[in-house]
Amino acid sequence: MDKKNENIKNKYLFYLDDSGTGENPCYLGGFIIQNGKNETDLQLKFREIKSDLLNNENVYIKWSPTKRENPEQYKLSKVKKESLKEQVLKLIVRYEIFIISAIIRKDEDYWSSQSEALRRLAERFVFLISGKEGFKYTKEGYYPYGQIILDYLGPKNRKNNLTRVYHNYWTEGNIYSTDLHDYLVGKERWRKIELNHCLRETIFFSQSKYCDLLQIADFITGAIRELIRNKNDRYYNLIKDKIRKDSYGNINGYGLVFIPKEIEESYKSII
């Protein structure tokens, strides 16, 4: 296998959706998938669902459709809207993916909290693609390559802040650096900055309207939002097995990250 194809095989993508910004709490979450056949097949099957229900594989859909943005989906009956949600969620769990989401308390310092959520999600992304947990790779000394794709339509200055926060994280490493880096390259060659070279140095911003897999990320955060907001686990139960866990099966702090941490206690009864 040549170097170009090898890099493609070991590239991982984290599709992140910023959801429920008008609510409290709100969410930043999505799923990680390896670039290649699985990603392509997931997109094709997702487009088939849209074609079957809406007669248009290019249509823009989301968890909570609006008359202006999603007129075809908005016109569906309640039964068909629920069927669409179930079909999308049942589809994604057929693939090797990991779900991670931040639940963020919206207060006067919301944008700082969102930046903190992005940093903590990036940390967990590193662990999943490093080979220490989650995805596995066998070539000794080879660093996987991760890219975050974020659906974002907020103010430009906030986008710039997220870019800066992420780049600082990429440059400086994190509190888990020593242990993970020892695992990757050996203690005698440890250099903190190399840890986050598992990730690309900057985020890629896009819009879910033009990206099928970001639309899927919206359905994931929608299912989590439905559980938190309405205590309805119907959709959450379809995806819970794909949420990142520790070795004991715990998801709080691993696949579901609470910002600030003290709000975690408020949701223990329903998660």
ROFI-847068 format. One line per 10 residues: number of its first residue (from 1); their letters; for each residue x, y, z of C-alpha. Coordinates in steps of 0.1 Angstrom, whole numbers, plus 2048, in hexadecimal, padded with zeros to 3 digits. Layout:
// residues N
NUM) A) X/Y/Z  ...
//
This chain:
// residues 271
1) MDKKNENIKN) 800/800/800  80E/822/7F7  811/83E/80F  7F4/852/801  7DC/835/804  7E9/82D/827  7E2/850/833  7BE/84F/825  7B9/82E/837  7C4/83C/858
11) KYLFYLDDSG) 7B1/85D/857  795/862/870  77A/87D/86E  766/88C/88B  745/89B/87F  739/8B4/899  718/8C6/89B  710/8E4/8B0  6EC/8DE/8BB  6D1/8EE/8D1
21) TGENPCYLGG) 6E3/90F/8D4  6C2/91F/8DD  6BD/908/8FB  6CD/900/91C  6E0/8E9/91C  6EC/8E8/8F8  702/8CF/8E6  722/8CB/8D2  725/8A7/8C6  727/88E/8AB
31) FIIQNGKNET) 73A/86F/89F  75C/863/895  760/84C/877  77E/840/863  782/84F/840  77C/836/824  762/81C/81B  74D/81F/83C  74B/844/839  741/842/814
41) DLQLKFREIK) 728/826/81A  718/839/837  713/858/822  704/844/805  6EC/831/81C  6E2/852/82C  6DA/861/80A  6C5/842/802  6B0/849/821  6AA/86D/816
51) SDLLNNENVY) 6A1/861/7F3  689/847/800  676/85E/818  67A/880/806  681/876/7E2  6A0/88B/7E2  6C2/87E/7EE  6D0/8A1/7EE  6B7/8B0/805  6C3/8C0/826
61) IKWSPTKREN) 6B4/8AF/844  6B9/8B4/86A  6AB/8A8/88B  694/8C5/88F  689/8D1/86D  67D/8F4/866  665/8FF/84B  67E/917/83C  69E/901/83C  68F/8DE/838
71) PEQYKLSKVK) 66D/8E2/827  66B/8BE/819  673/8AE/83B  65D/8C8/84D  63F/8BC/839  642/898/843  629/889/85B  633/884/87F  636/85E/879  64D/863/85B
81) KESLKEQVLK) 663/87C/86E  667/863/88A  66E/848/871  689/85D/861  69A/863/882  69A/83E/88A  6A7/834/868  6C4/84C/86A  6CE/841/88D  6CB/81C/885
91) LIVRYEIFII) 6E0/822/866  6FE/832/878  701/818/893  708/7FE/878  72A/80D/873  74A/80F/887  745/831/897  74A/841/8B9  732/85C/8C6  73D/878/8DC
101) SAIIRKDEDY) 729/896/8E7  72C/8B3/8FF  70E/8BF/913  714/8E4/91A  703/8FA/933  6FA/91B/922  703/938/938  713/95A/935  734/949/92C  725/932/912
111) WSSQSEALRR) 73F/938/8F7  75B/92F/90E  749/910/918  745/907/8F3  76A/90B/8EE  771/8F5/90C  759/8DB/8FE  76C/8DB/8DD  78E/8D6/8EF  780/8B9/904
121) LAERFVFLIS) 771/8A8/8E6  792/8AB/8D3  7A4/89A/8F0  78C/87D/8EE  791/87C/8C8  7B6/877/8CD  7B1/85A/8E4  799/848/8CD  7B0/84B/8AE  7D1/846/8C0
131) GKEGFKYTKE) 7CD/820/8C3  7CB/822/8E9  7A6/81C/8E7  78B/81B/8CC  79A/818/8AA  7B8/802/8A7  7D6/804/88F  7F3/7EC/88D  810/7FE/87C  829/806/897
141) GYYPYGQIIL) 832/82B/89A  817/837/882  802/854/88C  7DD/854/881  7CF/874/873  7B0/885/881  79B/8A1/873  77E/8B4/885  762/8C0/86E  74B/8D8/881
151) DYLGPKNRKN) 729/8E5/876  72A/909/87F  716/928/875  71E/93F/893  72F/960/893  751/962/881  763/96E/8A1  756/94F/8B3  762/939/897  784/949/89A
161) NLTRVYHNYW) 784/942/8BF  77C/91D/8BA  798/91B/8A1  7B1/92B/8B9  7A6/915/8D7  7A9/8F6/8C2  7CB/8FF/8B4  7D8/907/8D7  7CD/8E5/8E2  7DE/8D5/8C4
171) TEGNIYSTDL) 7FE/8E8/8CB  800/8E4/8F1  7F2/8C0/8F6  7DC/8B7/914  7DD/8AA/937  7DE/886/92B  7FD/88B/915  817/877/927  804/856/92A  7F7/856/907
181) HDYLVGKERW) 817/861/8F7  82B/847/90A  814/82E/8FA  818/83C/8D7  83D/842/8D4  84E/836/8F3  858/84A/912  87B/851/907  86F/864/8E8  853/877/8F9
191) RKIELNHCLR) 84B/89A/8EC  82A/8A9/8F6  822/8BB/8D5  823/89B/8C1  805/88D/8D3  7EC/8A4/8C2  7FC/8A0/8A0  7E3/883/89F  7CC/89F/895  7CD/8B8/87A
201) ETIFFSQSKY) 7D8/8DA/887  7B8/8EC/880  792/8E6/87E  77E/8E4/85E  75E/8F8/85F  741/8EE/849  71B/8F1/848  704/8D2/84D  6EF/8DE/830  70B/8D4/819
211) CDLLQIADFI) 718/8B6/82C  705/895/830  71B/889/84D  716/8A9/861  6F1/8A3/85C  6F6/881/86C  709/892/889  6EA/8A8/88E  6D4/889/893  6EC/87C/8AD
221) TGAIRELIRN) 6EC/89B/8C1  6C6/89C/8BC  6C2/87A/8CC  6D8/885/8EA  6C5/8A6/8EC  6A3/893/8ED  6AF/87E/90A  6BC/89C/91E  6A0/8B4/916  681/89D/915
231) KNDRYYNLIK) 68E/87F/928  685/86B/909  69E/84E/903  68D/840/8E4  6A7/84D/8CD  6C4/84E/8E5  6C1/828/8EA  6C7/823/8C5  6EA/833/8C7  6F5/82E/8EB
241) DKIRKDSYGN) 70B/80F/8E3  720/825/8CC  727/840/8E7  74B/83F/8F3  750/82D/914  76B/825/92D  775/801/933  759/7FE/94D  73E/80A/935  73B/82D/943
251) INGYGLVFIP) 732/848/92A  731/867/941  751/87A/93B  75B/863/91F  740/864/904  72A/87E/914  73E/89C/921  72D/8B5/938  737/8DA/937  73C/8E4/953
261) KEIEESYKSI) 742/8C3/963  72B/8CA/981  70B/8C8/96B  712/8A3/966  701/89B/987  6E1/8AA/97A  6DD/890/95E  6E9/870/96F  6C5/865/975  6BE/864/950
271) I) 6DF/859/940
//
